[in-house]
């Protein structure tokens, strides 16, 4: 398909990137923590991928190359980030509008609240991780990429991926364990890094 695009069939590029649109956006969102910025970063990553498609070497998977591009784009935006763009998507200040949360009608309200609180705790703990650890954690645990792909994407060694993932897990455990200690044992088992 890449050869077809390089020969001038521009429409095939949309077919090539379609399976990766969500993962590229989610990677940008996990680093930038702002939906609009993540959309812009993902769009810019796709444009850069199109412009530099001739540089793609089939030594790694296309998705690995594409994720590396969006990581670089997000990192650049973090370096140049203006204070006005630091608003969190979770900000609940007065005057902001957020969509209503739809819940399962069969759900027990107390369990729903507990789940939301746990998600919020995890999101806060993940956001507090230093960027190199967060990147590895997101790629390995959320994107479910293997160690080799993660190393290729970030341009680091496999040993560094393992070390950063271990440290990220330890930091998350240190921050989350005291807060989740009262959760019932079966709920704590859902978090493999504990």
WOJO-V529277 format. One record per pair of residues at least 4 apart in sequence whose C-alpha atoms are under 8 Angstrom apart, sorted by the first residue. I is the first residue (numbers start at 0). J is the second residue. Records with the same first field share a line. If there is no record, write none. Layout:
I = J, J
//
This chain:
0 = 4, 11, 15
1 = 5, 12, 15, 52
2 = 6
3 = 7, 8, 11
4 = 8, 9, 10, 11, 12
5 = 52, 53
8 = 12
9 = 13
10 = 14
11 = 15
12 = 16, 49
13 = 17
14 = 18
16 = 20, 45
19 = 23, 62
20 = 24, 41
21 = 25
22 = 26, 142
23 = 27, 41, 65, 66, 69
24 = 28, 37, 38, 40, 41
25 = 29, 37
26 = 30, 66, 69, 70, 137, 138
27 = 31, 32, 37, 38, 40, 41, 69, 70, 73
28 = 32, 33, 34, 36, 37, 38
29 = 137
30 = 73, 74, 130, 133, 134
31 = 36, 37, 73, 76, 77
32 = 36, 37, 87, 88
33 = 37, 84, 85, 86, 87, 88
34 = 38, 88
35 = 39
36 = 40
37 = 41, 73
38 = 42
39 = 43
40 = 44, 69, 72, 73, 76
41 = 45, 69
42 = 46
43 = 47, 69, 72
44 = 48, 65, 68, 69, 72
45 = 49, 65
46 = 50
47 = 51, 68
48 = 52, 65, 68
51 = 55
55 = 61, 64
57 = 61
59 = 63, 64, 148, 151
60 = 64
61 = 65
62 = 66
63 = 67, 148, 149, 151, 152
64 = 68, 152
65 = 69
66 = 70, 152
67 = 71, 152, 153
68 = 72
69 = 73
70 = 74, 153
71 = 75
72 = 76
73 = 77
74 = 78
75 = 79
76 = 80
80 = 84, 85
81 = 85
86 = 90
90 = 95
91 = 95
102 = 106
106 = 110, 111
107 = 111
108 = 112
109 = 113
110 = 114
111 = 115
112 = 116
113 = 117
114 = 118
115 = 119
116 = 120
117 = 121, 179
118 = 122
119 = 123
120 = 124, 175
121 = 125, 175
122 = 126
123 = 127
124 = 128, 171, 174, 175
125 = 133, 171
126 = 133
128 = 132, 133, 167, 170, 171
129 = 133
130 = 134
131 = 135, 163
132 = 136, 163, 164, 166, 167
133 = 137, 167
134 = 138
135 = 139, 149, 160, 163, 164
136 = 140, 141, 163, 164, 167, 168
137 = 141, 142
138 = 142, 143, 144, 149
139 = 143, 144, 145, 146, 149, 164
140 = 144
144 = 148, 149
145 = 149
146 = 150, 157, 160, 161
147 = 151, 157
148 = 152
149 = 153, 157, 160
150 = 154, 155, 156, 157, 159, 160
151 = 155, 156
155 = 159, 160
156 = 160
157 = 161
158 = 162
159 = 163
160 = 164
161 = 165
162 = 166
163 = 167
164 = 168
165 = 169
166 = 170
167 = 171
168 = 172, 192, 193
169 = 173, 192
170 = 174
171 = 175, 192
172 = 176, 192, 193
173 = 177
174 = 178
175 = 179
176 = 180, 193
179 = 187
182 = 186, 187
183 = 187
184 = 188
185 = 189
186 = 190
187 = 193
188 = 193
//
